[in-house]
Amino acid sequence: MIYGRKQIDSQTKKEWDYVACIYPEGNIDLNHNYLFNHEQIDTIFFTGYQDEEEVGFNKFLQGLEKDENEDC
């Protein structure tokens, strides 16, 4: 289950798109967190609750990603 975006690995300092935990257990501790990028997602089973703030924040993050790709 994804519960955070734009996460930095505390050991490697690498930025990842998402942090997730196992479901339904939830965020147990740092040893049970999973960091990954958008292109590693194969299937979305459920998107959860999305309000106007979430939709706006998602558009903002997509704009940041677009700007980062243009710099390459």
C-alpha positions as CSV (number, residue, x, y, z in Angstrom):
1,M,0.0,0.0,0.0
2,I,1.5,3.3,-1.0
3,Y,1.5,5.9,1.7
4,G,4.0,8.5,0.6
5,R,5.6,10.2,-2.4
6,K,8.9,11.7,-3.2
7,Q,10.8,9.8,-0.5
8,I,14.5,9.9,0.2
9,D,16.3,6.7,1.3
10,S,18.0,7.6,4.6
11,Q,20.9,5.3,3.8
12,T,21.6,6.0,0.1
13,K,20.1,9.5,-0.1
14,K,18.5,8.4,-3.4
15,E,15.0,9.9,-4.1
16,W,12.2,7.5,-5.0
17,D,8.7,8.2,-6.3
18,Y,6.9,6.2,-3.6
19,V,7.2,4.5,-0.3
20,A,4.8,1.6,0.5
21,C,4.1,-1.0,3.2
22,I,2.5,-4.4,3.3
23,Y,-1.3,-4.4,3.4
24,P,-3.2,-4.8,5.7
25,E,-0.5,-4.7,8.3
26,G,0.5,-1.1,7.5
27,N,3.7,0.8,8.4
28,I,5.4,-1.5,10.9
29,D,8.9,-0.2,10.9
30,L,11.7,0.9,8.5
31,N,12.6,-2.7,7.7
32,H,9.1,-3.2,6.2
33,N,9.1,-0.1,3.9
34,Y,9.4,-0.5,0.2
35,L,10.8,2.3,-2.0
36,F,10.1,2.2,-5.8
37,N,9.5,4.4,-8.9
38,H,6.4,4.9,-11.0
39,E,7.7,2.8,-13.9
40,Q,7.9,-0.2,-11.6
41,I,4.1,-0.3,-11.0
42,D,2.3,-3.0,-13.1
43,T,-1.2,-2.8,-11.7
44,I,-3.2,-0.4,-9.6
45,F,-5.9,-2.3,-7.6
46,F,-7.5,0.6,-5.8
47,T,-6.7,4.4,-5.8
48,G,-8.4,5.3,-2.5
49,Y,-10.0,8.6,-1.6
50,Q,-9.1,11.6,-3.8
51,D,-10.3,15.1,-3.1
52,E,-9.5,18.3,-4.9
53,E,-6.4,18.8,-2.8
54,E,-5.0,15.4,-3.8
55,V,-5.8,15.9,-7.5
56,G,-4.0,19.3,-7.4
57,F,-1.0,17.9,-5.6
58,N,-0.8,15.0,-8.1
59,K,-0.8,17.5,-11.0
60,F,2.0,19.5,-9.2
61,L,4.1,16.4,-8.8
62,Q,3.6,15.5,-12.5
63,G,4.8,19.0,-13.4
64,L,7.9,18.5,-11.3
65,E,8.6,15.2,-13.0
66,K,8.2,16.8,-16.4
67,D,10.6,19.6,-15.5
68,E,13.2,17.1,-14.2
69,N,13.0,15.1,-17.5
70,E,13.4,18.2,-19.6
71,D,16.7,19.0,-17.8
72,C,18.2,15.7,-19.0
